[in-house]
């Protein structure tokens, strides 16, 4: 199974799951994680189901291409990383 991890600054806002979650696409992996912690979903996805503007999702260090439908493929053993952009000065 793919391994899903969230950046520590996002973890300070909401208790986010980290670990292996089933799925063959980024959406399937995220939805598996959200099923255990539904309060995490609004921090990552917008009301249309796409990745929020200030959130980035990577698979094996590469930014995903499909931020709307999240169809980027993942394989067992892949690493999915979700980070929230920081702003300020």
Beta strands, then each sheet from edge to edge (+ up, - down):
strand 1: 2-6
strand 2: 19-21
strand 3: 55-59
strand 4: 62-63
strand 5: 79-84
sheet 1: 2+ 1- 5- 3+ 4-
end
